[in-house]
Amino acid sequence: MPRVTVLLTCYNHIAYLPQALESIRAQTYRDYAVIALDDGSTDGSREWLAEQEGIQVVLNEENLGTYGTLNKGLDLAEGEFIAILNDDDVWMPTKLEKQISLLDQNPKVGLVATSGEFVDGNGNTLDGRPLGFDFPSFETGDRLLDMVYHNLVIASSAVFRRSIVTEIGGFNEMYFGSGDWEMWFRIAARHDLGCVRESLCQYRVHAANASHSKEKIWRDDAMLRDWMIPLLEDVGDRFPTEQVRTAIAHCWAALGTARMLSGDARSSREAYRASMHIMPKRIKNYLRYAATYLGNSAFRKLG
């Protein structure tokens, strides 16, 4: 039985899919199996996958979405570790080798990510923050509070222990695009997170990226923050009290923003008031609270 199961998620990216699969086959670490999971492609991806040797192909009868498809893969995965690669992203050859080495050397680590870069449709490196955030990179250790502020793990860079799925379950299928963040947060609640701080993953930026669907992401963010807050209130003495209070205040403020962007000004103000109660000196909260009375246009201008 291979130590690593690679879940190759596929949906209408035939222009990029061959390069994604080739980047798996080019890995220096060889003890893996590939499950290609197609979520209803209509662009020839299914036919192309059917011609590939040495991989297991699973064709969804209906579109399940990202997290339903990944959960189907988790049910089929064998071995000790699970890796994810979206069909429009690319791995560098030593990615799995270095991640498995870190996991073998650090039993407290449940998941290992890598640094990487954003690329365009032609594979050219994109400078700056094309999606509004940097490609994550962090020191290995207890990263739970850091996960409050940012999703530290690009899904295509992740390798995690299969036993964790038994511990905490799979991905929450209620999310549109933030279900990986929620999953990594649950892992971080129980395990250290690791990162190979080398550019070993390319995340492709193009018009079809799910992260461009802002309304659904705002709904996701509101749901995520609502869920995070009680968990943070129950971390005990794991972190200094002031760090926990700051993280909770940030969650309330982020919840206020997500609610306002979703058109719910009244509940947005409730969330901002909760944040201001914890951190009364955070001026930005007062400005955003006031802007909720002026409508979405004025609110968005605050950035």
Beta strands, then each sheet from edge to edge (+ up, - down):
strand 1: 4-10
strand 2: 32-38
strand 3: 56-59
strand 4: 81-86
strand 5: 90-91
strand 6: 109-119
strand 7: 159-161
strand 8: 192-204
sheet 1: 3+ 2+ 1+ 4+ 7- 6+ 8+ 5-
end
